[in-house]
Amino acid sequence: MSGKGKIQLVEGPVGIRDVAARARVSVGTVSNVLNHAHLVAPDTRLRVTDAIASLGFVRNESARHLRAGRSRTIGLVVLDVANPFFTDVALGVEDAVNRAGLSVMLCNSAEDSDKQDRYLTILAEQRVQGILIVPVGRADRRLAELRRRGIPVVLVDHKATRSQCSVSVDDVAGGRAAVAHLLDAGHRRVAFVGGSGRPRQVADRAEGALRALREFGSADDLVTVSVPALNVAGGRSAGNQILAMPDELRPTAAFCANDLIALGLLQKLIQAGARVPDDVAIVGYDDIDFAGAAAVPLSSVRQPRHALGQRAAQLLLEEASPDGHHHRQVVFTPELVVRESSGPPRRRRTSRGVGVAASSKQRRSE
């Protein structure tokens, strides 16, 4: 035992018993200082805190939380951590859970259901307080299993049934507003860039595009352009496909499933000498920060990304609390933000008066 002011050398990790020996108190007293400091006399508390500082002791939160049955962590599983949309959602989640004294473990499924399952297993093993997930495909059975084990689950950017909580955006309405805006600008042949398959959000945006054409044009004038991935490279691939089309079949406008695709398409068209929006107008989806800063400022359907994550986290915290909880399915309405990329075609055709479809929420960005 060393005197006051001298450093006690301890090999390996410093434990609570080393602190007790250094401060000449019991292990229980050290525990009280760590958890209920007001119960310990000031001079004793000072000896313990001095010992903690001199030994460099760090409490083992993982072990403490495991003994309590739950960690102070929630899991967030997203489809693509490289997409700024999910970064903003994660920031909203973080703001809400930090206020509750919790932290976030971020997992990237990369749209791979096997990888998603591995992360869900890890999160369950870590005894997280709950899981927020943007699911890959149909993960109902796996998520139901987690709920049976007492782990609350909230779907993010994905509408659930009444049996669980979810926070989503009305993507059908967003797709409809985007294409209605293009039709109102004078375009008739419109491409939907992203395909019509998974994830569900993409299918819903494609459905919205079709609804606008059925109402104000012709569904035959929708050209579906599939991409290998929902990212900038996918957008460049779409650009190659559109440029390769004969003039009489080439669309004069493109509605993209997200902004990354739209930015890749914009890049490819400009590189090929095409003018945006004169030759091909473009509308994206998400309204990430890069959209307004593009070479041609990009029109986009804005999603409340931060609010989406924040509200999802609030629902999860409510469900994890001991008080009564009722499942809710929160649906946000997206907003069309019009910028320079979605003007009329070079040879303007007569509008059929569909301006009402863009809704009163449409506005021109600065």
Salt bridges, closest charged atoms under 4 A:
GLU61 OE2 - ARG59 NE 2.78
GLU61 OE1 - ARG64 NH2 2.88
GLU61 OE1 - HIS65 NE2 3.08
ASP88 OD2 - ARG305 NE 2.62
ASP95 OD2 - HIS306 NE2 2.68
ASP140 OD2 - ARG138 NH2 2.64
GLU145 OE2 - ARG142 NH1 3.75
ASP171 OD1 - ARG205 NE 3.15
GLU207 OE2 - ARG211 NE 3.26
GLU207 OE2 - ARG214 NH1 3.57
GLU215 OE2 - ARG176 NE 2.79
ASP247 OD1 - ARG250 NH1 3.31
ASP278 OD2 - ARG275 NH1 3.53
ASP279 OD1 - ARG346 NH2 2.12
ASP287 OD2 - ARG302 NE 2.75
ASP287 OD1 - ARG339 NH1 2.87
ASP289 OD1 - ARG305 NH2 3.93
GLU318 OE1 - ARG328 NH2 2.30
GLU319 OE1 - HIS325 NE2 3.72
GLU335 OE1 - ARG302 NH1 3.93
GLU335 OE2 - ARG363 NE 2.83
